[in-house]
Amino acid sequence: MKDVEARLTLVGAGPGDPDLITLKAIKALESADVVLYDALANEALLEYAPQTSLKIYVGKSAGMHFRQQKEINRMIINYASTFGHVVRLKGGDPYVFGRGHEELEYAHKHGIPTTYVPGISSAMAVPGLGGIPLTKRGINESFWVVTGTLKDQSTGKDLYFAAQSSATVVVLMGLKKLPEIVGIFKKYRGEDEPISLIQNGSKTNERSITGDLSTILSLQEEAGLGAPAIILIGKVVRERELMKKVQKEINWVK
Protein backbone atom coordinates (compact mmCIF):
# COMPACT_ATOMS: atom_id res chain seq x y z
CA MET A 1 0.00 0.00 0.00
CA LYS A 2 1.42 3.37 -1.01
CA ASP A 3 2.09 6.12 1.47
CA VAL A 4 -0.65 8.74 1.44
CA GLU A 5 0.43 12.31 0.76
CA ALA A 6 -2.62 14.39 1.56
CA ARG A 7 -3.02 17.44 -0.67
CA LEU A 8 -5.68 19.46 -2.43
CA THR A 9 -5.60 21.07 -5.86
CA LEU A 10 -8.31 23.62 -6.67
CA VAL A 11 -8.78 23.40 -10.44
CA GLY A 12 -10.74 25.74 -12.68
CA ALA A 13 -12.61 23.71 -15.30
CA GLY A 14 -13.37 26.67 -17.57
CA PRO A 15 -16.75 27.81 -18.93
CA GLY A 16 -17.95 24.45 -20.27
CA ASP A 17 -16.13 23.61 -23.50
CA PRO A 18 -13.71 20.83 -22.44
CA ASP A 19 -11.08 22.18 -24.85
CA LEU A 20 -10.88 25.36 -22.77
CA ILE A 21 -8.88 23.66 -20.01
CA THR A 22 -5.31 24.54 -19.12
CA LEU A 23 -2.35 22.16 -19.39
CA LYS A 24 -1.69 22.62 -15.68
CA ALA A 25 -5.25 21.55 -14.92
CA ILE A 26 -4.83 18.43 -17.05
CA LYS A 27 -1.61 17.55 -15.22
CA ALA A 28 -3.38 17.92 -11.88
CA LEU A 29 -6.19 15.63 -13.01
CA GLU A 30 -3.71 13.06 -14.28
CA SER A 31 -2.26 12.70 -10.78
CA ALA A 32 -5.58 12.73 -8.90
CA ASP A 33 -6.55 10.03 -6.45
CA VAL A 34 -9.97 11.62 -5.95
CA VAL A 35 -11.87 14.14 -8.10
CA LEU A 36 -14.70 16.10 -6.49
CA TYR A 37 -16.50 17.85 -9.35
CA ASP A 38 -19.29 20.40 -9.63
CA ALA A 39 -22.33 20.63 -11.87
CA LEU A 40 -20.67 23.28 -14.05
CA ALA A 41 -17.54 21.20 -14.68
CA ASN A 42 -17.79 19.27 -17.95
CA GLU A 43 -17.69 15.56 -17.14
CA ALA A 44 -15.56 14.94 -20.24
CA LEU A 45 -12.65 16.32 -18.21
CA LEU A 46 -12.86 13.32 -15.89
CA GLU A 47 -11.27 11.26 -18.67
CA TYR A 48 -7.94 12.91 -17.82
CA ALA A 49 -8.02 11.38 -14.33
CA PRO A 50 -6.68 7.83 -13.76
CA GLN A 51 -9.25 5.06 -14.12
CA THR A 52 -8.45 4.00 -10.56
CA SER A 53 -9.31 7.40 -9.11
CA LEU A 54 -12.59 8.14 -7.39
CA LYS A 55 -14.86 10.58 -9.25
CA ILE A 56 -17.50 12.03 -6.94
CA TYR A 57 -20.21 14.47 -7.97
CA VAL A 58 -20.78 17.23 -5.43
CA GLY A 59 -22.91 19.36 -7.72
CA LYS A 60 -23.94 22.87 -6.81
CA SER A 61 -26.03 24.81 -9.30
CA ALA A 62 -28.69 27.50 -9.21
CA GLY A 63 -31.39 26.47 -6.73
CA MET A 64 -29.99 22.93 -6.42
CA HIS A 65 -27.40 22.17 -3.80
CA PHE A 66 -26.67 18.45 -3.98
CA ARG A 67 -24.03 18.87 -1.29
CA GLN A 68 -23.82 21.67 1.25
CA GLN A 69 -20.54 23.57 1.44
CA LYS A 70 -19.75 22.34 4.96
CA GLU A 71 -20.14 18.75 3.81
CA ILE A 72 -17.87 19.35 0.80
CA ASN A 73 -15.23 20.85 3.09
CA ARG A 74 -15.29 17.76 5.27
CA MET A 75 -15.14 15.47 2.24
CA ILE A 76 -11.98 17.24 1.03
CA ILE A 77 -10.23 16.59 4.34
CA ASN A 78 -11.44 12.99 4.70
CA TYR A 79 -10.56 11.96 1.14
CA ALA A 80 -7.18 13.71 1.19
CA SER A 81 -6.28 12.04 4.48
CA THR A 82 -7.42 8.61 3.24
CA PHE A 83 -6.42 8.56 -0.44
CA GLY A 84 -3.95 11.39 -1.05
CA HIS A 85 -4.34 13.90 -3.88
CA VAL A 86 -7.81 15.45 -4.09
CA VAL A 87 -8.63 17.54 -7.17
CA ARG A 88 -11.52 19.90 -6.59
CA LEU A 89 -12.83 20.52 -10.12
CA LYS A 90 -14.93 23.67 -10.24
CA GLY A 91 -16.62 25.36 -13.20
CA GLY A 92 -15.01 28.53 -14.49
CA ASP A 93 -12.40 29.80 -12.05
CA PRO A 94 -12.45 28.60 -8.43
CA TYR A 95 -12.00 32.14 -7.12
CA VAL A 96 -14.77 33.80 -9.15
CA PHE A 97 -17.95 33.13 -7.14
CA GLY A 98 -16.78 29.56 -6.75
CA ARG A 99 -16.07 29.41 -3.01
CA GLY A 100 -12.65 28.08 -3.85
CA HIS A 101 -10.87 30.25 -1.32
CA GLU A 102 -13.23 29.04 1.42
CA GLU A 103 -12.15 25.48 0.65
CA LEU A 104 -8.49 26.50 0.61
CA GLU A 105 -8.89 28.10 4.05
CA TYR A 106 -10.58 24.99 5.44
CA ALA A 107 -7.87 22.70 4.05
CA HIS A 108 -5.11 24.95 5.41
CA LYS A 109 -6.77 24.96 8.82
CA HIS A 110 -6.54 21.14 8.81
CA GLY A 111 -2.94 21.02 7.65
CA ILE A 112 -3.64 20.00 4.03
CA PRO A 113 -1.24 21.58 1.46
CA THR A 114 -3.19 23.30 -1.29
CA THR A 115 -2.49 24.39 -4.88
CA TYR A 116 -4.62 26.71 -7.01
CA VAL A 117 -4.93 26.25 -10.79
CA PRO A 118 -6.78 29.15 -12.45
CA GLY A 119 -9.57 28.48 -14.91
CA ILE A 120 -11.10 30.54 -17.69
CA SER A 121 -14.06 32.33 -16.14
CA SER A 122 -17.38 32.28 -17.97
CA ALA A 123 -17.74 35.95 -17.06
CA MET A 124 -15.01 36.84 -19.56
CA ALA A 125 -14.95 33.94 -22.02
CA VAL A 126 -18.65 33.52 -22.79
CA PRO A 127 -19.29 37.11 -23.95
CA GLY A 128 -16.20 37.02 -26.16
CA LEU A 129 -17.14 33.68 -27.71
CA GLY A 130 -20.55 35.18 -28.43
CA GLY A 131 -18.99 38.09 -30.29
CA ILE A 132 -19.27 40.63 -27.47
CA PRO A 133 -16.08 42.33 -26.24
CA LEU A 134 -16.25 43.30 -22.58
CA THR A 135 -14.36 46.50 -23.33
CA LYS A 136 -13.95 48.51 -26.51
CA ARG A 137 -12.22 51.82 -26.98
CA GLY A 138 -14.70 54.67 -27.34
CA ILE A 139 -17.58 52.66 -25.84
CA ASN A 140 -16.69 51.83 -22.24
CA GLU A 141 -13.78 52.00 -19.84
CA SER A 142 -14.33 49.00 -17.55
CA PHE A 143 -16.47 46.00 -16.74
CA TRP A 144 -18.06 44.69 -13.57
CA VAL A 145 -18.68 41.07 -12.66
CA VAL A 146 -21.36 40.76 -10.01
CA THR A 147 -23.54 38.04 -8.56
CA GLY A 148 -27.27 38.31 -9.01
CA THR A 149 -28.11 36.39 -5.86
CA LEU A 150 -26.48 36.57 -2.43
CA LYS A 151 -26.26 33.74 0.10
CA ASP A 152 -29.58 34.76 1.67
CA GLN A 153 -31.19 34.90 -1.82
CA SER A 154 -31.36 38.72 -1.73
CA THR A 155 -30.07 41.08 -4.42
CA GLY A 156 -26.67 42.60 -3.75
CA LYS A 157 -26.13 46.37 -3.39
CA ASP A 158 -23.33 46.24 -5.95
CA LEU A 159 -25.92 45.73 -8.70
CA TYR A 160 -27.26 49.22 -7.95
CA PHE A 161 -23.76 50.71 -8.05
CA ALA A 162 -22.99 48.86 -11.29
CA ALA A 163 -26.17 50.14 -12.90
CA GLN A 164 -25.13 53.73 -12.14
CA SER A 165 -21.80 53.26 -13.93
CA SER A 166 -21.09 53.29 -17.66
CA ALA A 167 -19.34 49.92 -17.42
CA THR A 168 -20.25 46.66 -19.08
CA VAL A 169 -21.92 44.53 -16.40
CA VAL A 170 -21.78 40.74 -16.31
CA VAL A 171 -24.25 39.20 -13.88
CA LEU A 172 -23.70 35.60 -12.78
CA MET A 173 -26.39 33.53 -11.06
CA GLY A 174 -29.03 36.15 -11.77
CA LEU A 175 -31.50 34.64 -14.22
CA LYS A 176 -34.22 34.05 -11.61
CA LYS A 177 -33.96 37.71 -10.66
CA LEU A 178 -34.07 39.00 -14.22
CA PRO A 179 -37.19 41.19 -13.75
CA GLU A 180 -35.65 42.85 -10.69
CA ILE A 181 -32.28 43.32 -12.41
CA VAL A 182 -33.96 44.83 -15.48
CA GLY A 183 -35.88 47.21 -13.24
CA ILE A 184 -32.70 48.38 -11.51
CA PHE A 185 -30.87 49.05 -14.78
CA LYS A 186 -33.87 50.72 -16.41
CA LYS A 187 -33.89 53.26 -13.59
CA TYR A 188 -30.32 54.35 -14.24
CA ARG A 189 -29.68 53.51 -17.92
CA GLY A 190 -33.06 53.78 -19.60
CA GLU A 191 -35.03 51.26 -21.65
CA ASP A 192 -32.74 51.28 -24.69
CA GLU A 193 -29.69 49.81 -22.94
CA PRO A 194 -28.63 46.59 -24.77
CA ILE A 195 -28.75 43.29 -22.89
CA SER A 196 -27.93 39.70 -23.78
CA LEU A 197 -28.64 36.40 -22.02
CA ILE A 198 -26.37 33.45 -22.80
CA GLN A 199 -27.17 29.95 -21.55
CA ASN A 200 -24.57 27.15 -21.47
CA GLY A 201 -21.96 29.45 -22.95
CA SER A 202 -19.14 27.74 -24.94
CA LYS A 203 -20.97 24.39 -24.99
CA THR A 204 -22.62 22.71 -27.99
CA ASN A 205 -26.08 23.39 -26.53
CA GLU A 206 -25.48 27.13 -26.07
CA ARG A 207 -28.53 29.36 -26.50
CA SER A 208 -28.82 33.12 -26.35
CA ILE A 209 -31.15 36.06 -26.82
CA THR A 210 -30.30 39.72 -27.32
CA GLY A 211 -32.44 42.80 -27.00
CA ASP A 212 -32.72 45.86 -24.82
CA LEU A 213 -34.11 46.48 -21.35
CA SER A 214 -37.58 47.19 -22.76
CA THR A 215 -37.84 43.90 -24.67
CA ILE A 216 -35.71 41.33 -22.86
CA LEU A 217 -38.39 40.09 -20.43
CA SER A 218 -40.81 39.23 -23.25
CA LEU A 219 -37.95 37.68 -25.26
CA GLN A 220 -36.96 35.55 -22.27
CA GLU A 221 -40.55 34.48 -21.65
CA GLU A 222 -40.74 33.28 -25.25
CA ALA A 223 -37.29 31.63 -25.32
CA GLY A 224 -37.37 30.13 -21.81
CA LEU A 225 -33.62 30.14 -21.26
CA GLY A 226 -32.55 28.44 -18.04
CA ALA A 227 -29.54 28.27 -15.74
CA PRO A 228 -26.60 28.27 -16.04
CA ALA A 229 -26.70 31.56 -17.88
CA ILE A 230 -25.00 34.93 -17.76
CA ILE A 231 -26.63 38.31 -18.12
CA LEU A 232 -24.63 40.90 -20.05
CA ILE A 233 -25.65 44.56 -19.98
CA GLY A 234 -23.97 47.44 -21.78
CA LYS A 235 -23.46 49.17 -25.08
CA VAL A 236 -20.82 46.63 -26.16
CA VAL A 237 -23.66 44.13 -26.64
CA ARG A 238 -24.39 45.89 -29.94
CA GLU A 239 -20.97 44.76 -31.19
CA ARG A 240 -22.44 41.28 -31.55
CA GLU A 241 -23.84 42.38 -34.90
CA LEU A 242 -20.32 42.26 -36.35
CA MET A 243 -20.04 38.56 -35.53
CA LYS A 244 -23.33 37.90 -37.33
CA LYS A 245 -22.00 39.66 -40.44
CA VAL A 246 -18.73 37.69 -40.28
CA GLN A 247 -20.63 34.40 -39.97
CA LYS A 248 -22.76 35.28 -43.01
CA GLU A 249 -19.61 36.03 -45.02
CA ILE A 250 -18.04 32.72 -43.97
CA ASN A 251 -21.19 30.79 -44.95
CA TRP A 252 -21.29 32.63 -48.29
CA VAL A 253 -17.66 31.68 -49.02
CA LYS A 254 -18.38 28.04 -48.20
C-alpha positions in Angstrom: 0.0 0.0 0.0 1.4 3.4 -1.0 2.1 6.1 1.5 -0.6 8.7 1.4 0.4 12.3 0.8 -2.6 14.4 1.6 -3.0 17.4 -0.7 -5.7 19.5 -2.4 -5.6 21.1 -5.9 -8.3 23.6 -6.7 -8.8 23.4 -10.4 -10.7 25.7 -12.7 -12.6 23.7 -15.3 -13.4 26.7 -17.6 -16.8 27.8 -18.9 -17.9 24.4 -20.3 -16.1 23.6 -23.5 -13.7 20.8 -22.4 -11.1 22.2 -24.9 -10.9 25.4 -22.8 -8.9 23.7 -20.0 -5.3 24.5 -19.1 -2.3 22.2 -19.4 -1.7 22.6 -15.7 -5.3 21.6 -14.9 -4.8 18.4 -17.0 -1.6 17.6 -15.2 -3.4 17.9 -11.9 -6.2 15.6 -13.0 -3.7 13.1 -14.3 -2.3 12.7 -10.8 -5.6 12.7 -8.9 -6.6 10.0 -6.4 -10.0 11.6 -6.0 -11.9 14.1 -8.1 -14.7 16.1 -6.5 -16.5 17.8 -9.3 -19.3 20.4 -9.6 -22.3 20.6 -11.9 -20.7 23.3 -14.0 -17.5 21.2 -14.7 -17.8 19.3 -18.0 -17.7 15.6 -17.1 -15.6 14.9 -20.2 -12.7 16.3 -18.2 -12.9 13.3 -15.9 -11.3 11.3 -18.7 -7.9 12.9 -17.8 -8.0 11.4 -14.3 -6.7 7.8 -13.8 -9.3 5.1 -14.1 -8.5 4.0 -10.6 -9.3 7.4 -9.1 -12.6 8.1 -7.4 -14.9 10.6 -9.2 -17.5 12.0 -6.9 -20.2 14.5 -8.0 -20.8 17.2 -5.4 -22.9 19.4 -7.7 -23.9 22.9 -6.8 -26.0 24.8 -9.3 -28.7 27.5 -9.2 -31.4 26.5 -6.7 -30.0 22.9 -6.4 -27.4 22.2 -3.8 -26.7 18.5 -4.0 -24.0 18.9 -1.3 -23.8 21.7 1.2 -20.5 23.6 1.4 -19.7 22.3 5.0 -20.1 18.7 3.8 -17.9 19.4 0.8 -15.2 20.9 3.1 -15.3 17.8 5.3 -15.1 15.5 2.2 -12.0 17.2 1.0 -10.2 16.6 4.3 -11.4 13.0 4.7 -10.6 12.0 1.1 -7.2 13.7 1.2 -6.3 12.0 4.5 -7.4 8.6 3.2 -6.4 8.6 -0.4 -3.9 11.4 -1.1 -4.3 13.9 -3.9 -7.8 15.4 -4.1 -8.6 17.5 -7.2 -11.5 19.9 -6.6 -12.8 20.5 -10.1 -14.9 23.7 -10.2 -16.6 25.4 -13.2 -15.0 28.5 -14.5 -12.4 29.8 -12.1 -12.5 28.6 -8.4 -12.0 32.1 -7.1 -14.8 33.8 -9.1 -17.9 33.1 -7.1 -16.8 29.6 -6.8 -16.1 29.4 -3.0 -12.7 28.1 -3.8 -10.9 30.2 -1.3 -13.2 29.0 1.4 -12.2 25.5 0.6 -8.5 26.5 0.6 -8.9 28.1 4.1 -10.6 25.0 5.4 -7.9 22.7 4.1 -5.1 25.0 5.4 -6.8 25.0 8.8 -6.5 21.1 8.8 -2.9 21.0 7.6 -3.6 20.0 4.0 -1.2 21.6 1.5 -3.2 23.3 -1.3 -2.5 24.4 -4.9 -4.6 26.7 -7.0 -4.9 26.2 -10.8 -6.8 29.1 -12.5 -9.6 28.5 -14.9 -11.1 30.5 -17.7 -14.1 32.3 -16.1 -17.4 32.3 -18.0 -17.7 35.9 -17.1 -15.0 36.8 -19.6 -15.0 33.9 -22.0 -18.6 33.5 -22.8 -19.3 37.1 -23.9 -16.2 37.0 -26.2 -17.1 33.7 -27.7 -20.5 35.2 -28.4 -19.0 38.1 -30.3 -19.3 40.6 -27.5 -16.1 42.3 -26.2 -16.3 43.3 -22.6 -14.4 46.5 -23.3 -14.0 48.5 -26.5 -12.2 51.8 -27.0 -14.7 54.7 -27.3 -17.6 52.7 -25.8 -16.7 51.8 -22.2 -13.8 52.0 -19.8 -14.3 49.0 -17.6 -16.5 46.0 -16.7 -18.1 44.7 -13.6 -18.7 41.1 -12.7 -21.4 40.8 -10.0 -23.5 38.0 -8.6 -27.3 38.3 -9.0 -28.1 36.4 -5.9 -26.5 36.6 -2.4 -26.3 33.7 0.1 -29.6 34.8 1.7 -31.2 34.9 -1.8 -31.4 38.7 -1.7 -30.1 41.1 -4.4 -26.7 42.6 -3.7 -26.1 46.4 -3.4 -23.3 46.2 -6.0 -25.9 45.7 -8.7 -27.3 49.2 -8.0 -23.8 50.7 -8.0 -23.0 48.9 -11.3 -26.2 50.1 -12.9 -25.1 53.7 -12.1 -21.8 53.3 -13.9 -21.1 53.3 -17.7 -19.3 49.9 -17.4 -20.3 46.7 -19.1 -21.9 44.5 -16.4 -21.8 40.7 -16.3 -24.2 39.2 -13.9 -23.7 35.6 -12.8 -26.4 33.5 -11.1 -29.0 36.2 -11.8 -31.5 34.6 -14.2 -34.2 34.1 -11.6 -34.0 37.7 -10.7 -34.1 39.0 -14.2 -37.2 41.2 -13.7 -35.6 42.8 -10.7 -32.3 43.3 -12.4 -34.0 44.8 -15.5 -35.9 47.2 -13.2 -32.7 48.4 -11.5 -30.9 49.0 -14.8 -33.9 50.7 -16.4 -33.9 53.3 -13.6 -30.3 54.3 -14.2 -29.7 53.5 -17.9 -33.1 53.8 -19.6 -35.0 51.3 -21.7 -32.7 51.3 -24.7 -29.7 49.8 -22.9 -28.6 46.6 -24.8 -28.8 43.3 -22.9 -27.9 39.7 -23.8 -28.6 36.4 -22.0 -26.4 33.5 -22.8 -27.2 30.0 -21.5 -24.6 27.1 -21.5 -22.0 29.4 -22.9 -19.1 27.7 -24.9 -21.0 24.4 -25.0 -22.6 22.7 -28.0 -26.1 23.4 -26.5 -25.5 27.1 -26.1 -28.5 29.4 -26.5 -28.8 33.1 -26.3 -31.2 36.1 -26.8 -30.3 39.7 -27.3 -32.4 42.8 -27.0 -32.7 45.9 -24.8 -34.1 46.5 -21.3 -37.6 47.2 -22.8 -37.8 43.9 -24.7 -35.7 41.3 -22.9 -38.4 40.1 -20.4 -40.8 39.2 -23.2 -38.0 37.7 -25.3 -37.0 35.6 -22.3 -40.5 34.5 -21.7 -40.7 33.3 -25.2 -37.3 31.6 -25.3 -37.4 30.1 -21.8 -33.6 30.1 -21.3 -32.5 28.4 -18.0 -29.5 28.3 -15.7 -26.6 28.3 -16.0 -26.7 31.6 -17.9 -25.0 34.9 -17.8 -26.6 38.3 -18.1 -24.6 40.9 -20.1 -25.6 44.6 -20.0 -24.0 47.4 -21.8 -23.5 49.2 -25.1 -20.8 46.6 -26.2 -23.7 44.1 -26.6 -24.4 45.9 -29.9 -21.0 44.8 -31.2 -22.4 41.3 -31.5 -23.8 42.4 -34.9 -20.3 42.3 -36.3 -20.0 38.6 -35.5 -23.3 37.9 -37.3 -22.0 39.7 -40.4 -18.7 37.7 -40.3 -20.6 34.4 -40.0 -22.8 35.3 -43.0 -19.6 36.0 -45.0 -18.0 32.7 -44.0 -21.2 30.8 -44.9 -21.3 32.6 -48.3 -17.7 31.7 -49.0 -18.4 28.0 -48.2 
